[in-house]
Amino acid sequence: MKCNVYSLIGENCITLNDGQRVFDLIHPELAAGRSVELDFAGSNVFASPFFNAAVGQLLEDISADNLNRLLTILNLGPVGANVLRRVVENAREYYSNKKVRTAVDTVFGELATER
């Protein structure tokens, strides 16, 4: 499957909701062991919330090895690649280390109740 991110999201890949749209499209394919290409041609602005939703949460139930094998990223410039790399590193740690996950969830839970 090939996903043209610009056609789906546009030039700005920033929000959690937009990332969730990408995730909802590609997760079933990847979970079934089918390859996915994410093509970012035309998209130029990137933020971690987008990549957290689109790619980071894939690591909850897809191993890093399988994700590396099945997911191909195309036309993502150096800035976007840097943001994506940090998101993937953080997601790997979050999903593989229960202590980290508990700590992060606790902090975000406390922040949510303060508002």
Secondary structure, 3 states (H helix, E strand, C coil): CEEEHHHHCCCEECCHHHHHHHHHHHHHHHHCCCCEEEECCCCCEECHHHHHHHCHHHHHCCCHHHHHHHEEEECCCHHHHHHHHHHHHHHHHHHHCHHHHHHHHHHHHHHHHHC
